[in-house]
């Protein structure tokens, strides 16, 4: 059995959580492979909205194994809040949630280091969520980090104190001072809760599941254009958000990767700083923001909005090996008389149909085509045959340009507002 991968193709917030929830009944295992509580996966069903930050989005489906993989960084405080909320909904966490011993732990001083680093950057801020993600990954690569498996050790507290004291020395050099005691109480409460959870050697668990012909879905966080290697550096996250990250973040060999589901919005958004060639800083951009309720699930920050960017989307499809596209928030574009799509960039007088090395320091002028919009409310549609002609033409145009089928179209936030255009043939 193969491991299918589901990930975002833009700058995050594409709607990954909803689609994982929709596809989960076809799988036995859902596994998060990177990122941390800077991710906010929103799911909506039965009129209730749910936001997950660490726990895989398959957690609401009965009988599904949910794994937090080794590539994830975990904040015990955030994890406890998620679990407390899920228990109120009678979700049996102990029966369905498993955490890799190799996943790294965010400690309180990681959050302080994140805030201090961002403060020192002044106008060059990257727009960090200040959740301690970057410093935790830095300790991971610097071979200083604390891992979930360390919680089982008798000298866990000594290991924690050693890392904390190292951070305090750095914070002193940065002249950043904050009362740590207020953060440590909730942290150790989270640690005590984690001691009651299922810790596993996830790479062995997942590979045994592959051998047992279990269907596995790897769930990404953030978006491909925030990948540490291939994103719009330095305005990126601290992990590999692309398909290759599923291999390192779960311990899966490349030969086991099956389908790659690439999720994108029918337009573009971005939270925080960084390049955004098609950004609309006008009334149209504000209309998109209001219609799409574009505010960060984790930070609450208003998202920057703009038209669909094909050079960026083609780039993400290429580096991920996308086999199926999933278009989200098509309902948000209802009511626009016309819709623009960026087909090329103009940089220094040169016309490009791909994302070059540097779009951070270069002036990028998007080149658009204009397509007719649809004036029909899509949220009640349950079958593709009822799509307005303009939406059908938009889909056909994108499939031709991207050379990948759009298998699913989302027409609203609820799990039921999801139109399958073709059989996904889960391996």
C-alpha positions as CSV (number, residue, x, y, z in Angstrom):
1,X,0.0,0.0,0.0
2,X,1.2,3.5,-0.8
3,X,1.3,6.6,1.4
4,X,-0.7,9.4,-0.2
5,X,0.3,13.0,0.6
6,X,-2.0,16.0,1.0
7,X,-0.5,19.4,1.0
8,X,-1.0,23.1,0.2
9,X,0.4,24.6,-3.0
10,X,0.3,28.3,-2.0
11,X,1.3,30.3,1.1
12,X,-0.8,28.2,3.4
13,X,-4.5,28.5,4.5
14,X,-5.6,26.6,1.5
15,X,-8.1,24.4,3.4
16,X,-6.1,21.3,4.0
17,X,-7.9,20.4,7.2
18,X,-11.3,20.2,5.6
19,X,-10.1,17.9,2.8
20,X,-8.2,15.6,5.1
21,X,-11.5,15.3,7.1
22,X,-13.4,14.6,3.9
23,X,-11.0,12.0,2.6
24,X,-10.2,10.3,6.0
25,X,-13.0,7.6,5.7
26,X,-11.0,6.2,2.8
27,X,-7.9,5.7,4.9
28,X,-6.8,3.8,8.0
29,X,-4.1,6.2,9.2
30,X,-3.7,10.0,9.0
31,X,-0.2,11.3,9.9
32,X,1.0,14.9,10.3
33,X,4.6,15.1,8.9
34,X,5.9,18.6,9.7
35,X,5.2,22.0,11.2
36,X,3.8,22.8,14.6
37,X,1.1,24.9,16.3
38,X,1.7,27.7,13.8
39,X,-0.6,25.6,11.6
40,X,-4.3,26.1,12.0
41,X,-6.5,23.5,10.2
42,X,-10.1,24.5,10.2
43,X,-12.9,21.9,9.8
44,X,-16.6,22.6,9.8
45,X,-19.4,20.1,10.2
46,X,-22.9,19.9,11.8
47,X,-22.7,23.7,12.0
48,X,-19.7,23.8,14.3
49,X,-16.2,25.1,13.4
50,X,-13.2,23.3,14.8
51,X,-9.5,24.4,14.6
52,X,-6.6,22.0,15.0
53,X,-3.0,23.1,15.4
54,X,-1.1,19.8,16.1
55,X,-3.4,16.9,16.0
56,X,-4.1,15.4,12.5
57,X,-7.4,16.4,10.9
58,X,-8.7,12.8,10.8
59,X,-9.3,12.9,14.6
60,X,-13.1,13.4,14.3
61,X,-13.6,10.2,12.3
62,X,-14.1,7.0,14.4
63,X,-11.7,4.1,14.0
64,X,-9.0,6.1,12.3
65,X,-5.4,6.1,13.7
66,X,-3.9,9.6,13.9
67,X,-0.2,10.1,14.2
68,X,1.9,13.1,15.0
69,X,5.1,12.3,13.1
70,X,8.7,12.9,14.0
71,X,8.9,16.0,11.7
72,X,6.4,17.9,13.8
73,X,7.3,20.2,16.7
74,X,4.9,20.1,19.7
75,X,3.9,22.7,22.2
76,X,2.6,20.8,25.2
77,X,0.4,23.9,26.2
78,X,-1.3,24.0,22.8
79,X,-1.6,20.3,22.6
80,X,-3.4,20.2,26.0
81,X,-5.9,22.8,24.9
82,X,-6.7,20.8,21.8
83,X,-7.1,17.6,23.7
84,X,-9.3,19.2,26.4
85,X,-11.5,20.6,23.7
86,X,-11.7,17.2,21.9
87,X,-12.6,15.4,25.1
88,X,-15.5,17.7,25.6
89,X,-16.8,16.4,22.3
90,X,-16.3,12.8,23.5
91,X,-13.4,12.1,21.1
92,X,-11.5,9.1,22.5
93,X,-7.9,10.5,22.2
94,X,-6.3,7.5,23.9
95,X,-7.7,5.1,21.4
96,X,-6.9,7.1,18.2
97,X,-3.9,9.5,18.8
98,X,-0.3,8.4,18.7
99,X,2.8,10.6,19.0
100,X,6.3,10.0,17.6
101,X,9.0,9.8,20.3
102,X,11.3,11.6,17.8
103,X,9.1,14.7,17.5
104,X,10.7,17.7,19.2
105,X,9.2,19.7,22.0
106,X,8.7,23.5,22.1
107,X,9.6,24.8,25.6
108,X,8.7,28.2,27.0
109,X,12.1,29.8,26.2
110,X,11.7,28.8,22.6
111,X,8.7,31.2,22.4
112,X,10.7,33.9,24.2
113,X,13.6,33.5,21.7
114,X,11.1,33.7,18.8
115,X,9.7,37.0,20.1
116,X,13.2,38.4,20.8
117,X,14.5,37.5,17.4
118,X,11.5,39.0,15.6
119,X,11.7,42.1,17.7
120,X,15.3,42.7,16.7
121,X,14.5,42.5,13.0
122,X,12.5,45.7,13.0
123,X,11.2,46.4,9.5
124,X,12.7,43.1,8.3
125,X,10.3,41.0,10.3
126,X,9.3,37.8,8.5
127,X,5.9,37.7,10.2
128,X,6.5,34.8,12.6
129,X,3.5,33.5,14.6
130,X,5.8,33.8,17.7
131,X,5.0,30.2,18.7
132,X,8.6,29.1,19.1
133,X,8.7,27.1,15.9
134,X,11.9,28.5,14.4
135,X,14.0,28.3,17.6
136,X,12.8,24.7,18.1
137,X,13.8,23.6,14.7
138,X,17.1,25.4,15.2
139,X,17.8,23.4,18.3
140,X,16.8,20.3,16.4
141,X,19.4,20.9,13.7
142,X,21.8,22.1,16.3
143,X,21.4,18.8,18.1
144,X,20.3,20.4,21.3
145,X,16.6,19.7,21.3
146,X,14.2,17.9,23.6
147,X,12.2,15.1,22.1
148,X,8.9,13.5,23.1
149,X,10.8,10.3,24.0
150,X,12.8,12.3,26.6
151,X,9.6,12.7,28.7
152,X,9.9,9.0,29.5
153,X,13.4,9.5,30.9
154,X,14.1,9.8,34.6
155,X,16.3,12.8,34.0
156,X,13.8,14.7,31.8
157,X,13.8,17.7,34.2
158,X,17.6,18.0,34.1
159,X,17.5,17.9,30.3
160,X,14.9,20.6,30.3
161,X,16.9,22.8,32.7
162,X,20.0,22.5,30.6
163,X,18.2,23.6,27.4
164,X,16.4,26.4,29.3
165,X,19.6,27.8,30.8
166,X,21.2,27.8,27.4
167,X,18.3,29.9,26.1
168,X,18.4,32.2,29.0
169,X,22.0,33.1,28.2
170,X,21.0,33.9,24.7
171,X,18.1,36.0,25.8
172,X,20.4,37.9,28.1
173,X,22.7,38.7,25.2
174,X,19.6,39.9,23.3
175,X,18.6,42.1,26.2
176,X,15.1,40.5,26.2
177,X,13.5,40.0,29.6
178,X,10.2,38.3,30.5
179,X,8.8,36.5,33.5
180,X,9.4,32.8,32.6
181,X,7.5,31.5,35.7
182,X,4.1,32.4,34.1
183,X,4.9,30.2,31.1
184,X,6.4,27.2,32.9
185,X,3.3,26.3,34.9
186,X,1.1,25.6,31.8
187,X,4.1,23.9,30.1
188,X,4.5,21.3,32.8
189,X,0.7,20.7,33.0
190,X,1.0,19.9,29.3
191,X,3.9,17.6,29.9
192,X,1.9,15.7,32.5
193,X,-1.0,15.3,30.1
194,X,1.4,14.0,27.4
195,X,2.7,11.3,29.8
196,X,-0.8,9.8,29.5
197,X,-0.7,9.6,25.7
198,X,0.5,6.9,23.3
199,X,4.2,7.4,22.4
200,X,5.4,5.3,19.5
201,X,8.4,4.8,17.3
202,X,6.4,6.2,14.4
203,X,8.7,5.2,11.6
204,X,8.3,1.5,12.5
205,X,4.6,1.9,13.1
206,X,4.0,3.5,9.7
207,X,6.1,1.1,7.8
208,X,4.4,-1.9,9.4
209,X,1.1,-0.3,8.4
210,X,2.4,-0.1,4.8
211,X,3.3,-3.8,4.9
212,X,-0.1,-4.6,6.3
213,X,-1.8,-2.8,3.4
214,X,-3.2,0.0,5.5
215,X,-4.2,3.1,3.6
216,X,-2.2,6.0,4.9
217,X,-2.7,9.8,4.3
218,X,0.2,12.1,5.1
219,X,-1.1,15.6,6.1
220,X,1.1,18.6,5.5
221,X,0.9,22.0,7.3
222,X,1.6,25.5,5.9
223,X,2.0,25.7,2.1
224,X,4.6,24.7,-0.4
225,X,5.7,28.4,-1.0
226,X,6.7,28.5,2.6
227,X,9.1,25.5,2.3
228,X,12.5,26.3,4.0
229,X,14.3,25.3,0.7
230,X,11.9,26.1,-2.1
231,X,9.7,28.8,-0.7
232,X,10.0,32.6,-0.9
233,X,13.1,32.7,1.4
234,X,13.6,34.2,3.9
235,X,9.9,34.7,4.4
236,X,9.3,30.9,4.9
237,X,8.7,28.5,7.7
238,X,11.4,26.3,9.3
239,X,10.5,22.9,7.8
240,X,10.0,21.2,4.5
241,X,6.4,21.5,3.6
242,X,6.6,19.7,0.3
243,X,6.1,16.0,-0.6
244,X,9.7,15.2,0.2
245,X,9.0,16.4,3.8
246,X,6.6,13.5,4.2
247,X,9.5,11.1,3.7
248,X,11.8,12.7,6.3
249,X,8.9,13.7,8.6
250,X,7.5,10.2,8.8
251,X,10.3,7.8,7.9
252,X,8.7,6.8,4.6
253,X,10.9,5.7,1.6
254,X,10.2,7.7,-1.6
255,X,9.1,4.5,-3.3
256,X,6.1,4.3,-1.0
257,X,4.7,7.7,-2.0
258,X,1.5,7.3,-4.0
259,X,-0.9,10.0,-4.9
260,X,-0.1,13.6,-4.1
261,X,-3.1,15.8,-3.6
262,X,-2.3,19.5,-4.1
263,X,-4.7,22.0,-2.6
264,X,-5.1,25.5,-3.8
265,X,-7.6,28.4,-3.5
266,X,-9.3,29.7,-6.5
267,X,-7.5,32.9,-5.7
268,X,-4.4,33.6,-3.5
269,X,-3.8,34.7,0.1
270,X,-0.8,35.2,2.4
271,X,-0.4,35.9,6.1
272,X,2.5,38.0,7.3
273,X,5.4,39.5,5.4
274,X,7.0,38.4,2.1
275,X,6.5,38.7,-1.6
276,X,3.0,38.3,-3.1
277,X,3.1,39.2,-6.8
278,X,-0.7,39.2,-7.3
279,X,-1.7,41.0,-4.1
280,X,-4.6,43.4,-4.4
281,X,-4.2,46.4,-2.1
282,X,-7.5,47.9,-3.2
283,X,-11.3,47.5,-2.9
284,X,-11.2,44.2,-4.8
285,X,-8.7,42.8,-2.3
286,X,-10.8,43.9,0.6
287,X,-13.9,42.3,-1.1
288,X,-12.1,39.0,-1.4
289,X,-11.0,39.2,2.3
290,X,-14.5,39.8,3.5
291,X,-16.2,37.2,1.2
292,X,-13.6,34.6,2.1
293,X,-13.4,35.5,5.8
294,X,-9.7,35.6,5.4
295,X,-8.3,35.9,8.9
296,X,-5.7,33.5,10.2
297,X,-7.0,30.5,12.1
298,X,-3.9,30.6,14.4
299,X,-3.1,34.3,14.7
300,X,-6.4,36.0,13.7
301,X,-4.4,38.3,11.5
302,X,-6.1,39.5,8.3
303,X,-4.8,37.7,5.2
304,X,-3.5,39.5,2.2
305,X,-5.6,38.6,-0.9
306,X,-5.0,38.6,-4.6
307,X,-5.7,36.8,-7.9
308,X,-4.6,33.3,-8.7
309,X,-0.9,33.0,-9.6
310,X,-0.2,30.4,-12.2
311,X,3.7,30.7,-12.3
312,X,3.7,30.0,-8.5
313,X,1.2,27.2,-8.8
314,X,3.0,25.5,-11.6
315,X,6.2,25.7,-9.5
316,X,4.5,24.0,-6.6
317,X,3.0,21.3,-8.8
318,X,6.4,20.5,-10.2
319,X,8.4,20.2,-6.9
320,X,5.6,18.2,-5.3
321,X,4.8,15.8,-8.1
322,X,1.1,16.6,-7.8
323,X,-1.2,13.9,-9.3
324,X,-4.6,15.5,-8.3
325,X,-5.6,19.1,-7.7
326,X,-8.2,20.2,-5.3
327,X,-9.7,23.7,-5.7
328,X,-11.0,25.4,-2.6
329,X,-13.2,28.5,-2.0
330,X,-14.6,28.7,-5.4
331,X,-17.8,30.0,-3.7
332,X,-15.9,33.1,-2.6
333,X,-15.6,34.3,-6.2
334,X,-19.3,34.2,-6.7
335,X,-20.5,37.6,-7.6
336,X,-17.4,38.9,-9.3
337,X,-18.2,40.0,-12.9
338,X,-14.7,39.1,-14.0
339,X,-11.8,37.1,-12.6
340,X,-8.2,37.7,-13.3
341,X,-5.5,35.0,-13.5
342,X,-1.7,35.8,-13.5
343,X,-0.1,33.8,-16.4
344,X,3.4,35.4,-16.3
345,X,5.7,37.6,-14.4
346,X,7.5,40.6,-15.9
347,X,10.9,41.1,-14.2
348,X,13.4,43.6,-15.6
349,X,11.6,43.6,-18.9
350,X,11.7,39.9,-19.2
351,X,8.5,37.8,-19.4
352,X,8.6,34.6,-17.3
353,X,6.0,31.8,-16.9
354,X,7.9,30.3,-13.9
355,X,8.9,31.4,-10.4
356,X,12.6,32.5,-10.5
357,X,15.3,32.4,-7.8
358,X,14.4,35.8,-6.3
359,X,11.0,37.4,-6.1
360,X,11.8,39.1,-2.8
361,X,14.2,41.8,-4.0
362,X,13.0,42.1,-7.6
363,X,10.1,44.1,-8.8
364,X,7.6,41.6,-10.1
365,X,4.8,42.8,-12.4
366,X,2.0,40.2,-12.9
367,X,0.6,39.7,-16.4
368,X,-3.1,38.8,-16.3
369,X,-5.8,37.3,-18.5
370,X,-9.4,38.0,-17.6
371,X,-12.1,35.4,-17.5
372,X,-15.9,35.9,-16.9
373,X,-17.0,35.4,-13.3
374,X,-20.0,33.5,-12.1
375,X,-23.0,35.2,-10.6
376,X,-24.5,32.1,-9.0
377,X,-24.3,31.2,-5.3
378,X,-22.4,27.8,-5.3
379,X,-22.9,26.8,-1.6
380,X,-26.0,24.7,-2.3
381,X,-24.6,22.8,-5.3
382,X,-24.2,19.1,-4.8
383,X,-23.4,18.0,-8.3
384,X,-20.9,19.2,-10.9
385,X,-23.6,19.3,-13.6
386,X,-25.1,22.3,-11.7
387,X,-21.9,24.4,-11.9
388,X,-22.5,27.7,-13.8
389,X,-20.9,27.7,-17.2
390,X,-18.3,30.3,-16.1
391,X,-17.1,28.1,-13.3
392,X,-16.8,25.1,-15.6
393,X,-14.8,27.2,-18.1
394,X,-12.5,28.4,-15.3
395,X,-11.8,24.8,-14.2
396,X,-11.2,23.7,-17.8
397,X,-8.8,26.6,-18.4
398,X,-6.8,25.8,-15.2
399,X,-6.6,22.1,-16.0
400,X,-5.2,22.9,-19.5
401,X,-2.7,25.3,-18.1
402,X,-1.6,23.2,-15.2
403,X,-1.8,19.8,-16.9
404,X,-3.2,18.1,-13.8
405,X,-6.8,17.2,-13.2
406,X,-8.9,19.1,-10.7
407,X,-10.5,16.2,-8.9
408,X,-12.4,18.0,-6.1
409,X,-14.0,21.5,-6.0
410,X,-15.0,23.0,-2.6
411,X,-18.2,25.2,-2.7
412,X,-18.4,26.0,1.0
413,X,-16.7,25.4,4.4
414,X,-18.8,22.4,5.5
415,X,-17.5,18.9,4.8
416,X,-20.7,18.3,2.8
417,X,-19.9,21.2,0.4
418,X,-17.4,19.2,-1.4
419,X,-17.9,18.2,-5.1
420,X,-15.9,15.2,-6.4
421,X,-15.5,15.5,-10.1
422,X,-13.8,12.1,-10.6
423,X,-12.9,9.0,-8.6
424,X,-9.6,9.5,-6.7
425,X,-8.8,5.8,-6.8
426,X,-7.2,5.6,-3.4
427,X,-4.3,3.0,-3.6
